[in-house]
Structure formats: structure tokens, C-alpha cells
Amino acid sequence: VNNTPPKMKVLAIHKC
């Protein structure tokens, strides 16, 4: 799914 909100994107980047 490539339709995640900015907050989720930031969280994902931080988690990565």
C-alpha cells in the first residue's frame, strides 16, 4: 500500500 499519510511515512522511515 503506497497511500500512507505523512505521519505514518515518517514513522516508517524512523522504524527503518
Secondary structure, DSSP 8 states (H G I E B T S, - for coil): -----HHHHHHHHHH-
